[in-house]
Structure formats: C-alpha cells, structure tokens
C-alpha cells in the first residue's frame, strides 16, 4: 500500500505521541496508547503504573558477598487492561539491565524520571491479552533514605542484606508495579554462598546446594502487595514448627544478635500463641505459613512483611519481640496484608487496627483493659500533635505518625462504643473476609460498618476520621 504524504505525517505524529494504529478486520483500526506512568496515588505519584494488571512475579536473585551485589532475573506475568503501545514498570537506582523481553522478544526500553522503566514492545498489546516481561539485571541495589519516612529498600548488613519496602523500596531490587492496588503472587529463588541463609515471604518450596552455593525457593500463593515483600540474607538460626491449628511456622534470628536457643523457642511459641488469639478475633489466618525474622538491619522499626514479619532488634541484642509487638505485626496480617489500603491515605486501616490488636492482646494476656489503653492515649492534651491532622488523610510525610496509629486505634474503640459489643466483634471478623486479598478505602470501611451495625455512622466518622481536633468522647 502506498501512503500519501498527509497519511505518513499522521503516522509520524501518532508514533511520537506513543500511539499505534493497527489494522483490524473489516477495515477497522485498533488504537494503542501508553499505560499511565503512575497509579494515581497523590501521596506517591511516581509509584505504580496503569494499563496492565500483574498476576505473578518470579524473582531469581543471586547474592555475591565479594561485591555486595546481585545478579537477578525477574519474570512478570501480566494482563493488559487497555490496548497498550507501551507501559511502565517501577525500577529504581543503579542496577544495570542486560536484557529485556516481552513474550520472549526483545523490547525497547528506557529509564526516566524518579523510577520509571518505560517498555515498548515490538507490537502493541491488545486489551485482555496476557503477556510476560523478563528483565535480567545486576549491580548493587540502592538503599532508600527518606527524611520523613525512614530507611527502606535494599539494606546492607554485616553479612548480607535485608529488603524492606514500606512504602518505598521494592523497585530498588526488582522491576515492579509498585502500588498496593496491584497485588500479585510471588516466587523468590534466592542463591548465596553456602553458609549464608536466604529467606523470603511464603512457603519454603525447596533447598539445594551445588558447587558451594545454596539456593532456596519461596512460594507465595496468595496475592501480596509489593510493599510487603521481604528478603533476608545472612547468618541466621532457624526454628521450624506449627501453630496449634497446624499453620507451618518458621522463625529466624540473626546470629550476631546472640539470641539464646530457649528464647528462639519462646519466639516461635509466642508467635503461635498470638496468631491463635487473633484468629479467634479476626477469622481464619489468611495465609499458608507464618513466623518472623529478628534482624540486625539498624532501621529502627518492625514491618508486617506478609506471612513473616521482620523485627529489627539491632539495639536490643539477645532479645526477642515483645508480646505487644508480635500482636501488632501479626494483627497486620489481616489488616494491611490480607486487606490492603486503596490509597496510602487509608493507612490508618492498617495501623489503627494493628495498634488496637496490641490493646486487645494486653487485655487478654496482661490484664490491662482496652478502656484503660484508650483512656491513657486520649488523655493527651488538645494541643498535642496527636490531634493535628485527619486520620483519613494524614499527608504523605505523616503516614507513620501517632495520628495514624494511636488516634486510629482510638477511632476503632470509639466505633466499638458506638455500635456495641456484638456488632463490633462481628465487624472485625467480617471485614477481613469481605475484602480478602483485595483493597479497601476509608469510605468502604465506614459503609461496611454501617451495614453491620444497621445505623448511620456519620456522627462517629466525622470527628474521628474526617476532622482535625480532639473529639469529645464518653465511654458510657
């Protein structure tokens, strides 16, 4: 076919704009356009992408202590949600790509902006089509230091590294659609020299040692947000077992912290105890294994990495997590992990419930009534920073503030007093089940609570979630 100059100019303009026009039956044409370079989250506009939905990540990673670097191949299985001319992945830092293919064919790519990896396949991807992206890369991953939010991403340790990704960090280790709304299943295949332990989320699928290198395979069969993925490499003491209800459990403690075997055993036993207690409150445990990792990462926090939380005890050598800390991070397995926030502004649904889990644990195992925990927190004066900001929209730099944790927990207790004991305990069991392995917003939660309680809850939600200032409250 011969094109006129005007037609050729139109094609040139379409290509420049990232648009492709493909021939279709009966003389029609299919229009292809770029996927969005962000997920639309106002707190983190560069995170996540549009135009496709990931179903699975297969991350194969080899760690070399001599260089402190990695060699890795990540294979992503996804489905186009529009006719795609190109699409973005999040990929952060200095890692060097050696090859990139889409469905086995080399694809053009470029890196731009804060963390965008722009991929242009040889031909457009039609809406609903499944496709695979395979990226091979190497180098020393970047540690993310955010003044407001702390340290995350790939964190070097004395004998290896720990990967912690909330809210930023996964893209420093593997190419990813890095937003909680695009959950996917995962397989991690981790290789390191014999003598080093390699750990990740999920179920241990196998271990082998060849030519001085040991490989472990970890399978996550339930969808997981990228910010909840975890890798730990180093010298760890391991203890495997099962909870009272039969859930496989694996706890690990960094050997350099000097945790004695009896405390390792206590760590496993208390993890199982807390999990059984919270299962009674929140419903069946949502994943296929549990446990925890005591690490020496020097980040100053614990994190609810899915199925196996990480507890940084750098400055508490020889110890294990307290019962309340276990209650907090394991409570997240229902609130934050099984049900993840629609937007980062909704993070109080994670942290408020995890803090309330601490209060419930303290009542059960330490004899401290939940009401007393509420009263002690509510006693903060009206000019305290606790009452500044809105629980439902704390702001990007305040998602880990007491406003979210403590005031979030108080909002939950105020709801309990508003709707009564029977409706409340039905609610906290029904909510994780209703949104299992999905996402939900503050508005979703308020509507759901109203259905459970059979009452309008605006008088509760307005002061506790949507307004600044210290709400009036009486426990009667």
Secondary structure as GFF3:
##gff-version 3
##sequence-region A 1 476
A	DSSP	alpha_helix	5	16	.	.	.	ID=ss1
A	DSSP	beta_strand	20	23	.	.	.	ID=ss2
A	DSSP	three_ten_helix	25	27	.	.	.	ID=ss3
A	DSSP	beta_strand	29	32	.	.	.	ID=ss4
A	DSSP	beta_strand	52	64	.	.	.	ID=ss5
A	DSSP	beta_strand	69	80	.	.	.	ID=ss6
A	DSSP	beta_strand	87	90	.	.	.	ID=ss7
A	DSSP	beta_strand	96	102	.	.	.	ID=ss8
A	DSSP	beta_strand	105	106	.	.	.	ID=ss9
A	DSSP	beta_strand	108	112	.	.	.	ID=ss10
A	DSSP	beta_strand	116	120	.	.	.	ID=ss11
A	DSSP	beta_strand	130	139	.	.	.	ID=ss12
A	DSSP	beta_strand	143	146	.	.	.	ID=ss13
A	DSSP	beta_strand	150	157	.	.	.	ID=ss14
A	DSSP	beta_strand	160	164	.	.	.	ID=ss15
A	DSSP	three_ten_helix	170	172	.	.	.	ID=ss16
A	DSSP	beta_strand	184	193	.	.	.	ID=ss17
A	DSSP	beta_strand	197	200	.	.	.	ID=ss18
A	DSSP	beta_strand	203	210	.	.	.	ID=ss19
A	DSSP	beta_strand	213	224	.	.	.	ID=ss20
A	DSSP	three_ten_helix	226	228	.	.	.	ID=ss21
A	DSSP	beta_strand	231	234	.	.	.	ID=ss22
A	DSSP	beta_strand	236	242	.	.	.	ID=ss23
A	DSSP	beta_strand	248	254	.	.	.	ID=ss24
A	DSSP	three_ten_helix	255	257	.	.	.	ID=ss25
A	DSSP	alpha_helix	261	282	.	.	.	ID=ss26
A	DSSP	beta_strand	289	295	.	.	.	ID=ss27
A	DSSP	beta_strand	302	303	.	.	.	ID=ss28
A	DSSP	beta_strand	309	312	.	.	.	ID=ss29
A	DSSP	alpha_helix	323	331	.	.	.	ID=ss30
A	DSSP	beta_strand	339	341	.	.	.	ID=ss31
A	DSSP	three_ten_helix	344	346	.	.	.	ID=ss32
A	DSSP	alpha_helix	348	366	.	.	.	ID=ss33
A	DSSP	alpha_helix	370	378	.	.	.	ID=ss34
A	DSSP	three_ten_helix	385	387	.	.	.	ID=ss35
A	DSSP	three_ten_helix	396	398	.	.	.	ID=ss36
A	DSSP	alpha_helix	402	419	.	.	.	ID=ss37
A	DSSP	alpha_helix	421	434	.	.	.	ID=ss38
A	DSSP	beta_strand	438	440	.	.	.	ID=ss39
A	DSSP	alpha_helix	442	453	.	.	.	ID=ss40
A	DSSP	alpha_helix	458	464	.	.	.	ID=ss41
###
